[in-house]
Amino acid sequence: MEILRVFNNNVVLAKDGNGGEVILTGRGLGFQARPGQSVDESKIVRTFVPSDGRDPDHLAQMLADIAPETIRLVVDAMKETGLDEHQSASTTLVLALSDHIAGAIERRRRGIDMTYPLIGEVRNLYPREYGQGRSLLAAINARLDTPLPDGEATSLAMHLVNAGFATGDLTYTYTMTGVIQQMLDIIEQTYGLVLDRESVNVGRFITHLRYLFIRVHQHRQLDGEPAPIIEAIRAAYPKAVRCASTIRSLLELRLDADISEDEVAYLAMHVARVTADAERVGAGPDDGSHADGK
């Protein structure tokens, strides 16, 4: 492998045998090294492969700014909790988590207390990632002399959710969290009911919403469904269609993107299902007509 850029004694950007750019870390790997030289592969501890179109130089600079022991701490904790076996193994997420933990350790050292205002939303909207965040925090704290506060699990969970958007920027994930909360409020106000945020059906609905956000973010919305299918949904769930149209206005305002008719139709179908289920729980047996009455 050939060195392309040296960031510090422990981090270099290199070109692998296939011509791709990789970020290499290892103690002394960059010491007295220069671009064009061959990498001393015996010193390589970890190899990070930039993905998702992220700038390799930017990622390498992030790595260079984080203490190697912090990155090792996060990587080891991810392995212990099994988070290195799926989306969380991405270079972007490893760096995001390491950067966050480095900041959390520094705040703890300086005695700065943090508030975690989204803990309720994260726990209810993203239960899987919240559980993973708690496990990851426990594994990290087991390796620290002074543990980080429990609230850090919320922040770690947000980074895990953000992994689905192929970006290191949490802004979109924070937006999604707030908008999903608003969408659920719209449904409750429209139907005059209270959704059980911890129920299986609401969980499935939130999963649908998360994939909707991903499709919007990636410019891959549902489109081109046969007209009879869309018309059948509109005819079967008129109230849900009106509710979905209100939600559509919210989405277009907050995401600055047009929402396709197909997405609105399938959103209406999910709204009808989750509200029918909520009304059955709250009012006993129901044939479904009341939940979406005209």
C-alpha positions as a Markdown table, in Angstrom:
| # | Residue | x | y | z |
|---|---|---|---|---|
| 1 | Met | 0.0 | 0.0 | 0.0 |
| 2 | Glu | 1.2 | 3.5 | -0.8 |
| 3 | Ile | 0.9 | 6.5 | 1.6 |
| 4 | Leu | -1.1 | 9.4 | 0.2 |
| 5 | Arg | -1.2 | 11.7 | 3.2 |
| 6 | Val | 0.2 | 11.7 | 6.7 |
| 7 | Phe | -2.1 | 13.2 | 9.4 |
| 8 | Asn | 0.0 | 12.4 | 12.5 |
| 9 | Asn | 2.3 | 9.7 | 13.8 |
| 10 | Asn | -0.6 | 7.2 | 14.1 |
| 11 | Val | -2.9 | 8.0 | 11.1 |
| 12 | Val | -2.3 | 7.9 | 7.4 |
| 13 | Leu | -4.4 | 7.9 | 4.2 |
| 14 | Ala | -3.2 | 5.3 | 1.8 |
| 15 | Lys | -4.0 | 3.6 | -1.5 |
| 16 | Asp | -4.6 | -0.1 | -1.3 |
| 17 | Gly | -3.8 | -2.8 | -3.9 |
| 18 | Asn | -7.1 | -2.1 | -5.7 |
| 19 | Gly | -6.5 | 1.6 | -6.0 |
| 20 | Gly | -9.0 | 2.5 | -3.4 |
| 21 | Glu | -8.4 | 4.9 | -0.5 |
| 22 | Val | -8.2 | 3.6 | 3.0 |
| 23 | Ile | -7.5 | 5.1 | 6.4 |
| 24 | Leu | -4.9 | 3.3 | 8.4 |
| 25 | Thr | -4.1 | 3.6 | 12.1 |
| 26 | Gly | -1.3 | 2.2 | 14.2 |
| 27 | Arg | 1.3 | 3.5 | 16.6 |
| 28 | Gly | 4.1 | 5.1 | 14.8 |
| 29 | Leu | 2.6 | 4.3 | 11.4 |
| 30 | Gly | 3.0 | 7.9 | 10.2 |
| 31 | Phe | 6.3 | 8.7 | 12.0 |
| 32 | Gln | 8.8 | 10.2 | 9.5 |
| 33 | Ala | 6.6 | 8.8 | 6.7 |
| 34 | Arg | 6.0 | 10.7 | 3.5 |
| 35 | Pro | 3.5 | 10.5 | 0.6 |
| 36 | Gly | 4.6 | 8.1 | -2.0 |
| 37 | Gln | 6.3 | 5.7 | 0.4 |
| 38 | Ser | 5.1 | 2.2 | 1.1 |
| 39 | Val | 3.1 | 1.6 | 4.3 |
| 40 | Asp | 4.9 | -0.4 | 7.0 |
| 41 | Glu | 2.0 | -3.0 | 7.2 |
| 42 | Ser | 3.5 | -4.5 | 10.4 |
| 43 | Lys | 2.4 | -1.3 | 12.2 |
| 44 | Ile | -1.3 | -1.3 | 11.0 |
| 45 | Val | -3.7 | -1.9 | 13.8 |
| 46 | Arg | -7.0 | -0.9 | 12.1 |
| 47 | Thr | -8.1 | -0.2 | 8.6 |
| 48 | Phe | -11.1 | 2.1 | 7.9 |
| 49 | Val | -12.7 | 2.1 | 4.4 |
| 50 | Pro | -14.5 | 5.3 | 3.6 |
| 51 | Ser | -18.1 | 4.7 | 2.4 |
| 52 | Asp | -21.3 | 6.5 | 1.6 |
| 53 | Gly | -19.4 | 9.1 | -0.5 |
| 54 | Arg | -17.7 | 10.6 | 2.6 |
| 55 | Asp | -14.5 | 12.5 | 2.0 |
| 56 | Pro | -11.6 | 10.3 | 3.0 |
| 57 | Asp | -9.4 | 13.3 | 4.0 |
| 58 | His | -12.2 | 14.6 | 6.3 |
| 59 | Leu | -12.7 | 11.2 | 8.0 |
| 60 | Ala | -8.9 | 10.7 | 8.4 |
| 61 | Gln | -8.6 | 14.2 | 10.0 |
| 62 | Met | -11.4 | 13.2 | 12.4 |
| 63 | Leu | -9.5 | 10.1 | 13.3 |
| 64 | Ala | -6.3 | 12.0 | 13.8 |
| 65 | Asp | -8.1 | 14.4 | 16.3 |
| 66 | Ile | -9.4 | 11.5 | 18.4 |
| 67 | Ala | -7.1 | 9.7 | 20.9 |
| 68 | Pro | -6.3 | 6.2 | 19.7 |
| 69 | Glu | -7.4 | 4.7 | 23.0 |
| 70 | Thr | -10.8 | 6.2 | 22.6 |
| 71 | Ile | -11.3 | 4.7 | 19.2 |
| 72 | Arg | -10.1 | 1.4 | 20.6 |
| 73 | Leu | -12.5 | 1.7 | 23.5 |
| 74 | Val | -15.5 | 2.2 | 21.2 |
| 75 | Val | -14.4 | -0.5 | 18.7 |
| 76 | Asp | -14.0 | -3.1 | 21.5 |
| 77 | Ala | -17.3 | -2.1 | 23.1 |
| 78 | Met | -19.0 | -2.5 | 19.7 |
| 79 | Lys | -17.5 | -5.9 | 19.3 |
| 80 | Glu | -18.6 | -7.0 | 22.8 |
| 81 | Thr | -22.2 | -5.9 | 22.2 |
| 82 | Gly | -22.4 | -7.3 | 18.6 |
| 83 | Leu | -22.7 | -3.9 | 17.0 |
| 84 | Asp | -19.8 | -4.6 | 14.7 |
| 85 | Glu | -21.8 | -7.2 | 12.8 |
| 86 | His | -24.3 | -5.0 | 11.0 |
| 87 | Gln | -24.7 | -1.3 | 9.9 |
| 88 | Ser | -22.8 | -0.1 | 13.0 |
| 89 | Ala | -19.5 | -1.4 | 11.6 |
| 90 | Ser | -19.4 | 1.5 | 9.1 |
| 91 | Thr | -16.4 | 3.8 | 9.3 |
| 92 | Thr | -18.7 | 6.8 | 9.5 |
| 93 | Leu | -20.5 | 5.5 | 12.6 |
| 94 | Val | -17.3 | 4.3 | 14.3 |
| 95 | Leu | -15.9 | 7.8 | 14.0 |
| 96 | Ala | -19.1 | 9.4 | 15.0 |
| 97 | Leu | -19.4 | 7.3 | 18.2 |
| 98 | Ser | -15.7 | 7.8 | 19.0 |
| 99 | Asp | -16.0 | 11.5 | 18.5 |
| 100 | His | -19.0 | 11.6 | 20.8 |
| 101 | Ile | -17.4 | 9.5 | 23.5 |
| 102 | Ala | -14.3 | 11.6 | 23.4 |
| 103 | Gly | -16.5 | 14.7 | 24.0 |
| 104 | Ala | -18.4 | 13.0 | 26.8 |
| 105 | Ile | -15.2 | 11.9 | 28.5 |
| 106 | Glu | -13.9 | 15.5 | 28.3 |
| 107 | Arg | -17.2 | 16.9 | 29.7 |
| 108 | Arg | -17.1 | 14.5 | 32.6 |
| 109 | Arg | -13.5 | 15.5 | 33.3 |
| 110 | Arg | -14.5 | 19.2 | 33.4 |
| 111 | Gly | -17.5 | 18.5 | 35.5 |
| 112 | Ile | -20.0 | 19.7 | 32.9 |
| 113 | Asp | -23.5 | 18.2 | 33.3 |
| 114 | Met | -25.6 | 17.5 | 30.2 |
| 115 | Thr | -29.3 | 17.3 | 29.8 |
| 116 | Tyr | -31.0 | 14.8 | 27.5 |
| 117 | Pro | -34.4 | 16.2 | 26.5 |
| 118 | Leu | -35.1 | 13.6 | 23.9 |
| 119 | Ile | -34.8 | 10.6 | 26.2 |
| 120 | Gly | -38.6 | 9.9 | 26.2 |
| 121 | Glu | -38.9 | 10.2 | 22.4 |
| 122 | Val | -35.8 | 8.1 | 21.7 |
| 123 | Arg | -37.0 | 5.3 | 24.1 |
| 124 | Asn | -40.4 | 5.2 | 22.5 |
| 125 | Leu | -39.7 | 5.8 | 18.9 |
| 126 | Tyr | -36.4 | 3.8 | 18.6 |
| 127 | Pro | -36.6 | 1.0 | 21.2 |
| 128 | Arg | -34.2 | -1.2 | 19.4 |
| 129 | Glu | -31.5 | 1.4 | 19.1 |
| 130 | Tyr | -32.1 | 2.7 | 22.6 |
| 131 | Gly | -31.5 | -0.8 | 24.0 |
| 132 | Gln | -28.4 | -1.1 | 21.9 |
| 133 | Gly | -27.3 | 2.3 | 23.1 |
| 134 | Arg | -27.7 | 1.2 | 26.7 |
| 135 | Ser | -25.7 | -2.0 | 26.1 |
| 136 | Leu | -23.0 | -0.1 | 24.3 |
| 137 | Leu | -22.8 | 2.5 | 27.1 |
| 138 | Ala | -22.5 | -0.3 | 29.7 |
| 139 | Ala | -19.6 | -1.9 | 27.8 |
| 140 | Ile | -17.9 | 1.5 | 27.5 |
| 141 | Asn | -18.4 | 2.3 | 31.2 |
| 142 | Ala | -16.9 | -1.1 | 32.1 |
| 143 | Arg | -13.7 | 0.1 | 30.5 |
| 144 | Leu | -13.6 | 3.5 | 32.2 |
| 145 | Asp | -12.4 | 4.4 | 35.7 |
| 146 | Thr | -15.3 | 6.9 | 36.0 |
| 147 | Pro | -18.5 | 5.9 | 34.2 |
| 148 | Leu | -20.4 | 8.2 | 31.9 |
| 149 | Pro | -24.0 | 9.2 | 32.9 |
| 150 | Asp | -26.9 | 7.0 | 31.9 |
| 151 | Gly | -28.3 | 9.7 | 29.7 |
| 152 | Glu | -25.4 | 9.1 | 27.2 |
| 153 | Ala | -27.3 | 6.0 | 26.0 |
| 154 | Thr | -29.8 | 8.4 | 24.4 |
| 155 | Ser | -27.1 | 10.1 | 22.4 |
| 156 | Leu | -25.5 | 6.8 | 21.4 |
| 157 | Ala | -29.0 | 5.5 | 20.2 |
| 158 | Met | -29.4 | 8.6 | 18.0 |
| 159 | His | -26.1 | 7.8 | 16.3 |
| 160 | Leu | -27.2 | 4.3 | 15.7 |
| 161 | Val | -30.5 | 5.6 | 14.2 |
| 162 | Asn | -28.5 | 8.0 | 12.1 |
| 163 | Ala | -26.5 | 5.1 | 10.6 |
| 164 | Gly | -29.6 | 4.4 | 8.4 |
| 165 | Phe | -29.1 | 7.7 | 6.6 |
| 166 | Ala | -25.5 | 7.0 | 5.5 |
| 167 | Thr | -24.4 | 10.3 | 6.9 |
| 168 | Gly | -22.3 | 11.4 | 9.9 |
| 169 | Asp | -24.6 | 14.5 | 10.5 |
| 170 | Leu | -27.2 | 14.0 | 13.2 |
| 171 | Thr | -29.3 | 16.9 | 12.0 |
| 172 | Tyr | -31.6 | 14.8 | 9.8 |
| 173 | Thr | -32.1 | 12.3 | 12.6 |
| 174 | Tyr | -33.0 | 15.0 | 15.1 |
| 175 | Thr | -35.4 | 16.4 | 12.5 |
| 176 | Met | -36.9 | 13.0 | 11.9 |
| 177 | Thr | -37.5 | 12.4 | 15.6 |
| 178 | Gly | -39.3 | 15.7 | 16.0 |
| 179 | Val | -41.4 | 15.2 | 12.9 |
| 180 | Ile | -42.4 | 11.7 | 13.8 |
| 181 | Gln | -43.6 | 13.0 | 17.2 |
| 182 | Gln | -45.6 | 15.7 | 15.3 |
| 183 | Met | -47.1 | 13.1 | 13.0 |
| 184 | Leu | -48.3 | 10.9 | 15.9 |
| 185 | Asp | -49.8 | 14.0 | 17.5 |
| 186 | Ile | -51.7 | 14.8 | 14.2 |
| 187 | Ile | -53.1 | 11.3 | 14.1 |
| 188 | Glu | -54.2 | 11.5 | 17.8 |
| 189 | Gln | -55.9 | 14.9 | 17.2 |
| 190 | Thr | -57.6 | 13.8 | 14.0 |
| 191 | Tyr | -59.0 | 10.6 | 15.5 |
| 192 | Gly | -59.5 | 11.8 | 19.1 |
| 193 | Leu | -57.5 | 8.9 | 20.6 |
| 194 | Val | -54.3 | 8.2 | 22.4 |
| 195 | Leu | -51.8 | 5.9 | 20.7 |
| 196 | Asp | -49.8 | 3.4 | 22.8 |
| 197 | Arg | -46.3 | 4.4 | 21.7 |
| 198 | Glu | -44.9 | 1.1 | 23.1 |
| 199 | Ser | -47.4 | -1.2 | 21.3 |
| 200 | Val | -46.3 | -3.5 | 18.5 |
| 201 | Asn | -48.5 | -1.9 | 15.9 |
| 202 | Val | -47.3 | 1.6 | 16.7 |
| 203 | Gly | -43.8 | 0.3 | 16.5 |
| 204 | Arg | -44.4 | -1.1 | 13.1 |
| 205 | Phe | -45.9 | 2.2 | 12.0 |
| 206 | Ile | -42.9 | 4.1 | 13.2 |
| 207 | Thr | -40.7 | 1.7 | 11.3 |
| 208 | His | -42.6 | 2.5 | 8.2 |
| 209 | Leu | -42.1 | 6.2 | 8.9 |
| 210 | Arg | -38.4 | 5.7 | 9.3 |
| 211 | Tyr | -38.1 | 4.0 | 5.9 |
| 212 | Leu | -40.2 | 6.8 | 4.5 |
| 213 | Phe | -37.7 | 9.3 | 5.8 |
| 214 | Ile | -34.8 | 7.3 | 4.3 |
| 215 | Arg | -36.5 | 7.1 | 0.9 |
| 216 | Val | -37.1 | 10.9 | 0.9 |
| 217 | His | -33.5 | 11.5 | 2.0 |
| 218 | Gln | -32.2 | 9.2 | -0.8 |
| 219 | His | -34.6 | 10.6 | -3.4 |
| 220 | Arg | -36.1 | 7.1 | -3.8 |
| 221 | Gln | -39.8 | 7.6 | -2.9 |
| 222 | Leu | -42.4 | 5.1 | -3.9 |
| 223 | Asp | -43.8 | 6.0 | -7.3 |
| 224 | Gly | -45.5 | 4.3 | -10.2 |
| 225 | Glu | -47.9 | 2.0 | -8.3 |
| 226 | Pro | -50.8 | 0.9 | -10.5 |
| 227 | Ala | -53.6 | 3.5 | -10.3 |
| 228 | Pro | -56.3 | 0.9 | -9.2 |
| 229 | Ile | -54.3 | 0.1 | -6.1 |
| 230 | Ile | -53.9 | 3.8 | -5.1 |
| 231 | Glu | -57.6 | 4.4 | -5.8 |
| 232 | Ala | -58.6 | 1.4 | -3.8 |
| 233 | Ile | -56.7 | 2.7 | -0.8 |
| 234 | Arg | -58.3 | 6.1 | -1.1 |
| 235 | Ala | -61.8 | 4.6 | -1.4 |
| 236 | Ala | -61.3 | 2.3 | 1.6 |
| 237 | Tyr | -59.7 | 4.8 | 4.0 |
| 238 | Pro | -61.1 | 8.3 | 3.3 |
| 239 | Lys | -60.5 | 9.7 | 6.8 |
| 240 | Ala | -57.0 | 8.3 | 6.9 |
| 241 | Val | -56.3 | 9.9 | 3.5 |
| 242 | Arg | -57.3 | 13.3 | 4.9 |
| 243 | Cys | -55.1 | 12.7 | 7.9 |
| 244 | Ala | -52.2 | 11.6 | 5.6 |
| 245 | Ser | -52.7 | 14.7 | 3.5 |
| 246 | Thr | -52.2 | 16.8 | 6.6 |
| 247 | Ile | -49.1 | 14.8 | 7.5 |
| 248 | Arg | -47.9 | 15.3 | 3.9 |
| 249 | Ser | -48.0 | 19.1 | 4.4 |
| 250 | Leu | -45.9 | 18.8 | 7.5 |
| 251 | Leu | -43.4 | 16.6 | 5.8 |
| 252 | Glu | -43.0 | 18.8 | 2.8 |
| 253 | Leu | -42.6 | 21.8 | 5.1 |
| 254 | Arg | -40.0 | 20.2 | 7.4 |
| 255 | Leu | -38.1 | 18.2 | 4.8 |
| 256 | Asp | -38.3 | 20.7 | 1.9 |
| 257 | Ala | -39.3 | 17.9 | -0.4 |
| 258 | Asp | -42.4 | 16.9 | -2.4 |
| 259 | Ile | -44.1 | 13.7 | -1.1 |
| 260 | Ser | -45.4 | 11.5 | -3.9 |
| 261 | Glu | -49.0 | 10.4 | -4.2 |
| 262 | Asp | -48.0 | 6.8 | -3.7 |
| 263 | Glu | -46.3 | 7.6 | -0.4 |
| 264 | Val | -49.4 | 9.5 | 0.8 |
| 265 | Ala | -51.6 | 6.5 | -0.1 |
| 266 | Tyr | -49.5 | 4.0 | 1.7 |
| 267 | Leu | -49.1 | 6.4 | 4.7 |
| 268 | Ala | -53.0 | 6.5 | 4.8 |
| 269 | Met | -53.2 | 2.8 | 4.8 |
| 270 | His | -50.8 | 2.6 | 7.8 |
| 271 | Val | -52.7 | 5.4 | 9.6 |
| 272 | Ala | -56.0 | 3.5 | 9.1 |
| 273 | Arg | -54.4 | 0.3 | 10.5 |
| 274 | Val | -52.8 | 1.9 | 13.6 |
| 275 | Thr | -55.9 | 3.9 | 14.5 |
| 276 | Ala | -58.3 | 0.9 | 14.0 |
| 277 | Asp | -56.1 | -1.0 | 16.4 |
| 278 | Ala | -56.1 | 1.8 | 18.9 |
| 279 | Glu | -59.8 | 2.1 | 18.8 |
| 280 | Arg | -60.3 | -1.6 | 19.2 |
| 281 | Val | -58.2 | -1.5 | 22.3 |
| 282 | Gly | -59.9 | 1.6 | 23.7 |
| 283 | Ala | -63.5 | 0.8 | 22.8 |
| 284 | Gly | -63.8 | -3.0 | 22.5 |
| 285 | Pro | -64.7 | -4.9 | 19.3 |
| 286 | Asp | -64.8 | -2.8 | 16.2 |
| 287 | Asp | -65.3 | -3.8 | 12.5 |
| 288 | Gly | -62.9 | -1.0 | 11.5 |
| 289 | Ser | -65.6 | 1.3 | 9.9 |
| 290 | His | -65.6 | 3.7 | 12.9 |
| 291 | Ala | -61.8 | 4.2 | 12.8 |
| 292 | Asp | -62.0 | 5.6 | 9.2 |
| 293 | Gly | -65.6 | 6.8 | 9.1 |
| 294 | Lys | -66.4 | 9.5 | 6.6 |
